[in-house]
C-alpha cells in the first residue's frame, strides 16, 4: 500500500516538474506593434501566440517574436 502511494506521489511530482518545461512561450512580454489598432490579434490567437493588451498596446512573449513575424506579416 505504501509502495503504491510513493509511486503516485513520485509520478505527480515528476509531472509538476515536466509540464512547465513544455510550455512553448515563457519569455518576458515585449511590445508588438505600435497600437492595438495596427496589430491583427485574430492572427495571433489563431496561431496560438499568447498576447496581452495594456494601455492600448499589444505585448507578446519575446521568444514568440519569430513566430509572430512569420504568421502576421
Protein Blocks (a to p, Z undefined) as FASTA:
>chain_A
ZZmmmmmmmmmmmmmmmmmmmpmblcdcddedjblklpcfklmmmnopacddeehiacdd
fklmmmmmmmmZZ
